[in-house]
Amino acid sequence: MRGAVQGVHGLSEHAGRYERLARALTTQGFAVAALDHRGHGLTAGSTGPGGFGEGATSDAVLDDVRDLGERLAAGHPRVPRFLLGHSLGSAVALASAERDGADLAGLVLSGPIGVAPQLAAAVPQLEAAVAGGLGEQPMDALGAFTPPSSRPARPTTGSAATRGRPTPTWPTRCAATTSRPRTATAPACSRWSPARRAPRVWPACPAGLPVLLLAGQRDPVGGTDAAQVAAPADPLRDGGLPVELRVYPDARHEVFNETNRDEVTGDLLGWLGARLGG
């Protein structure tokens, strides 16, 4: 076993959406582990869709990431462990690296939110929604995280509850992507949004931790030409971290599901291999 990779999925999705990536990693000798976050995927059966579970706070998400990392390390001792987070999961992974990442060999952030002014403006709205009793409403019901590049849904498809809602076309250039269940709620988003941070105030990750940023040039979350993704690279470097940024021309948000996904996967494997000295 060369190393271990722990995945941290994003908003309104689940770990199963990374099966293709997991196969590519295991083929190259990496152990892979990921969980469905509280309120997401299969875990939603015990916590409730979009919820953290009775009495739990959003810090429990970090505890879950830590606990799975410990199990992964115990199952594969003495091998380097990497943390890979996508989208909102990149914010969780970043916070996890800050709090519990002393033993990490590297951090990969895919489709990171970066410094996004429009998301900073959305945070007070989300917190107001929570205060108004809408805390368990899915994010799409609140109109958040629906970029302007979305198109209207066909009025003749879907249930009455979903008919007329925007159908996102921004995750990839593909005509369709794997199902993204609606399970993210206002508390989850407002708690983890990096928009809470000042532009140059980013986590104090372990000294020397290698970081790889993967972004699509046309990802609306990352800003024009991924400028909002590039913004955190400098403060991370200022903190002494070796940071690499890969921006893929014309790609959108989900680079691991994009039309050039084999290129992205190859870049990830090359970066991981370089961290292992081979």
C-alpha positions as CSV (number, residue, x, y, z in Angstrom):
1,M,0.0,0.0,0.0
2,R,1.6,3.3,-1.1
3,G,-0.7,5.7,0.7
4,A,-4.3,6.4,1.9
5,V,-6.7,9.0,0.6
6,Q,-9.7,10.2,2.6
7,G,-12.5,11.9,0.6
8,V,-14.7,14.7,1.9
9,H,-17.7,15.2,-0.5
10,G,-19.5,18.5,-1.2
11,L,-22.9,20.1,-0.8
12,S,-25.9,18.0,-1.7
13,E,-24.0,14.9,-2.8
14,H,-22.6,11.7,-1.3
15,A,-19.4,9.7,-1.2
16,G,-20.7,7.2,-3.9
17,R,-20.3,9.9,-6.6
18,Y,-16.5,9.4,-6.3
19,E,-16.5,5.7,-7.2
20,R,-14.7,6.3,-10.5
21,L,-12.0,8.3,-8.7
22,A,-11.7,5.7,-6.0
23,R,-11.1,3.0,-8.5
24,A,-8.3,5.0,-10.2
25,L,-6.7,5.6,-6.8
26,T,-6.9,2.0,-5.6
27,T,-5.5,0.8,-8.9
28,Q,-2.4,2.8,-8.2
29,G,-2.0,1.4,-4.7
30,F,-3.9,3.8,-2.5
31,A,-6.4,2.9,0.1
32,V,-9.5,5.1,-0.1
33,A,-12.2,5.9,2.5
34,A,-15.1,8.4,2.5
35,L,-18.3,8.9,4.4
36,D,-21.7,10.4,3.7
37,H,-21.8,13.6,5.8
38,R,-24.5,14.1,8.4
39,G,-27.8,14.8,6.6
40,H,-26.4,13.5,3.3
41,G,-26.7,10.2,1.4
42,L,-27.1,7.1,3.5
43,T,-26.3,8.9,6.7
44,A,-29.4,11.0,6.3
45,G,-31.4,8.0,7.4
46,S,-30.1,8.4,11.0
47,T,-29.7,12.2,11.2
48,G,-32.6,13.3,9.0
49,P,-32.1,14.9,5.5
50,G,-29.9,17.9,5.9
51,G,-29.7,17.7,9.7
52,F,-26.7,17.1,12.0
53,G,-28.7,14.8,14.3
54,E,-30.4,15.5,17.6
55,G,-28.2,17.6,19.9
56,A,-25.3,17.7,17.4
57,T,-23.6,20.8,16.2
58,S,-21.7,21.4,13.0
59,D,-18.5,20.7,14.8
60,A,-19.6,17.1,14.7
61,V,-18.9,17.0,11.0
62,L,-15.2,17.7,11.8
63,D,-15.3,15.0,14.5
64,D,-16.6,12.5,11.9
65,V,-13.8,13.4,9.5
66,R,-11.3,13.0,12.2
67,D,-12.7,9.6,13.4
68,L,-12.7,8.2,9.8
69,G,-9.1,9.4,9.4
70,E,-8.1,7.6,12.5
71,R,-9.8,4.4,11.4
72,L,-8.1,4.7,8.0
73,A,-4.7,5.2,9.6
74,A,-5.3,2.3,12.0
75,G,-6.2,0.0,9.0
76,H,-3.1,1.2,7.0
77,P,-0.4,2.1,9.5
78,R,2.8,3.8,8.5
79,V,1.5,4.9,5.1
80,P,1.1,8.6,4.2
81,R,-2.5,9.9,4.5
82,F,-4.0,12.6,2.2
83,L,-7.2,14.5,2.7
84,L,-9.2,15.4,-0.5
85,G,-12.3,17.7,-0.3
86,H,-14.6,18.9,-3.0
87,S,-16.6,22.2,-3.1
88,L,-18.1,22.8,0.3
89,G,-16.2,19.7,1.4
90,S,-13.0,21.6,0.6
91,A,-14.0,24.0,3.4
92,V,-14.6,21.1,5.7
93,A,-11.3,19.5,4.7
94,L,-9.4,22.8,5.2
95,A,-10.9,23.2,8.7
96,S,-10.1,19.6,9.5
97,A,-6.5,20.0,8.4
98,E,-6.2,23.0,10.7
99,R,-7.7,21.2,13.7
100,D,-6.6,17.6,13.2
101,G,-4.2,17.5,10.3
102,A,-0.8,17.1,12.1
103,D,-0.3,13.7,10.5
104,L,-1.4,14.5,7.0
105,A,0.9,14.1,4.1
106,G,-1.0,16.5,1.8
107,L,-4.3,18.3,1.2
108,V,-6.2,18.4,-2.0
109,L,-9.0,20.9,-2.6
110,S,-11.2,20.4,-5.7
111,G,-13.6,23.1,-6.8
112,P,-12.7,25.2,-3.7
113,I,-15.0,28.1,-2.9
114,G,-12.0,30.4,-2.3
115,V,-12.8,34.1,-1.7
116,A,-16.3,34.6,-3.1
117,P,-18.0,37.9,-2.6
118,Q,-21.4,36.7,-3.6
119,L,-21.2,33.9,-1.0
120,A,-20.1,36.3,1.7
121,A,-23.3,38.3,0.9
122,A,-25.3,35.1,1.1
123,V,-24.1,34.1,4.6
124,P,-26.3,36.7,6.5
125,Q,-29.3,35.7,4.4
126,L,-28.8,32.1,5.3
127,E,-28.4,32.9,9.0
128,A,-31.5,35.0,8.8
129,A,-33.3,32.0,7.2
130,V,-32.2,29.8,10.1
131,A,-33.4,32.4,12.7
132,G,-36.7,32.5,10.9
133,G,-37.3,28.8,11.2
134,L,-36.1,27.6,7.8
135,G,-33.0,25.9,9.1
136,E,-34.0,22.5,7.8
137,Q,-35.0,23.7,4.3
138,P,-32.8,22.4,1.4
139,M,-30.4,24.9,0.0
140,D,-32.1,24.9,-3.4
141,A,-35.5,25.7,-1.8
142,L,-33.8,28.8,-0.3
143,G,-32.5,29.9,-3.7
144,A,-28.8,29.8,-2.5
145,F,-26.0,28.3,-4.5
146,T,-27.9,28.5,-7.8
147,P,-25.5,30.2,-10.1
148,P,-26.9,32.5,-12.9
149,S,-25.7,30.0,-15.5
150,S,-28.5,27.6,-14.5
151,R,-31.5,27.2,-16.9
152,P,-35.2,26.8,-15.9
153,A,-36.4,23.3,-15.4
154,R,-38.9,21.9,-17.9
155,P,-42.4,22.5,-16.4
156,T,-43.6,19.1,-17.5
157,T,-41.0,17.1,-15.6
158,G,-40.5,16.3,-11.9
159,S,-42.9,16.3,-9.0
160,A,-45.0,19.3,-8.0
161,A,-42.4,20.0,-5.3
162,T,-39.5,20.3,-7.7
163,R,-41.2,21.5,-10.9
164,G,-40.0,24.9,-12.0
165,R,-36.9,25.0,-9.8
166,P,-33.6,25.8,-11.6
167,T,-31.8,22.8,-13.1
168,P,-28.1,23.4,-12.7
169,T,-26.0,23.1,-15.8
170,W,-22.9,24.5,-14.2
171,P,-21.3,21.5,-12.5
172,T,-19.7,20.1,-15.7
173,R,-19.8,20.4,-19.5
174,C,-21.4,17.0,-19.6
175,A,-25.0,16.7,-20.6
176,A,-25.8,14.9,-17.3
177,T,-23.9,14.1,-14.1
178,T,-24.5,11.5,-11.4
179,S,-27.4,12.2,-9.1
180,R,-26.9,14.9,-6.6
181,P,-29.4,14.4,-3.7
182,R,-30.9,17.5,-2.1
183,T,-29.7,17.1,1.4
184,A,-27.8,20.3,2.3
185,T,-29.4,22.9,4.5
186,A,-28.8,26.4,5.6
187,P,-26.9,25.6,8.9
188,A,-24.4,23.4,7.0
189,C,-23.7,26.0,4.4
190,S,-23.5,29.1,6.6
191,R,-21.3,27.3,9.1
192,W,-18.7,26.1,6.6
193,S,-18.6,28.9,4.1
194,P,-15.0,30.3,3.7
195,A,-16.8,33.6,3.0
196,R,-16.7,34.1,6.7
197,R,-13.0,34.6,6.5
198,A,-11.3,37.8,5.6
199,P,-9.6,37.5,2.1
200,R,-6.2,36.8,3.6
201,V,-7.2,35.1,6.8
202,W,-7.0,31.3,6.2
203,P,-6.5,28.3,8.4
204,A,-3.2,27.8,10.2
205,C,-2.5,24.3,8.6
206,P,0.4,22.2,9.8
207,A,3.8,23.7,8.8
208,G,4.9,22.5,5.4
209,L,1.7,20.7,4.5
210,P,1.6,20.4,0.7
211,V,-1.7,21.7,-0.9
212,L,-3.1,21.0,-4.4
213,L,-5.9,23.3,-5.7
214,L,-7.9,22.0,-8.6
215,A,-10.4,24.3,-10.4
216,G,-12.3,24.8,-13.6
217,Q,-11.7,28.0,-15.5
218,R,-15.5,28.4,-16.0
219,D,-16.6,27.4,-12.5
220,P,-19.0,30.1,-11.3
221,V,-18.0,29.2,-7.7
222,G,-14.4,30.0,-8.5
223,G,-15.0,33.3,-10.2
224,T,-13.7,34.6,-13.5
225,D,-10.8,32.5,-14.7
226,A,-10.7,30.9,-11.2
227,A,-9.6,34.2,-9.6
228,Q,-11.4,33.5,-6.4
229,V,-9.7,30.1,-6.1
230,A,-6.3,31.6,-6.8
231,A,-6.8,34.2,-4.1
232,P,-6.3,31.8,-1.1
233,A,-3.1,30.4,-2.7
234,D,-1.0,33.4,-1.6
235,P,-2.0,33.4,2.1
236,L,-1.5,29.7,2.2
237,R,2.0,30.2,0.7
238,D,2.6,33.0,3.1
239,G,2.0,30.5,5.8
240,G,4.8,28.4,4.5
241,L,2.8,25.8,2.7
242,P,3.9,24.5,-0.7
243,V,0.8,25.2,-2.9
244,E,0.1,24.1,-6.5
245,L,-2.8,25.4,-8.5
246,R,-4.2,23.7,-11.6
247,V,-6.9,25.5,-13.5
248,Y,-8.5,23.6,-16.4
249,P,-9.5,25.6,-19.5
250,D,-13.3,25.7,-20.0
251,A,-13.9,23.2,-17.2
252,R,-16.6,23.9,-14.6
253,H,-17.2,23.0,-11.0
254,E,-16.9,19.2,-10.8
255,V,-13.5,18.6,-12.3
256,F,-13.5,14.9,-11.4
257,N,-16.7,14.5,-13.5
258,E,-15.7,16.8,-16.3
259,T,-15.1,15.8,-19.9
260,N,-11.3,16.0,-19.1
261,R,-11.7,14.0,-15.9
262,D,-8.9,11.6,-17.0
263,E,-6.5,14.5,-17.2
264,V,-7.5,15.7,-13.8
265,T,-7.2,12.3,-12.3
266,G,-3.8,11.9,-13.9
267,D,-2.7,15.2,-12.4
268,L,-3.9,14.1,-9.0
269,L,-2.1,10.8,-9.2
270,G,1.1,12.6,-10.4
271,W,0.9,15.0,-7.5
272,L,0.3,12.2,-4.9
273,G,3.2,10.2,-6.4
274,A,5.5,13.2,-6.1
275,R,4.7,13.5,-2.5
276,L,5.6,9.9,-2.0
277,G,8.9,10.3,-3.8
278,G,8.0,8.2,-6.8
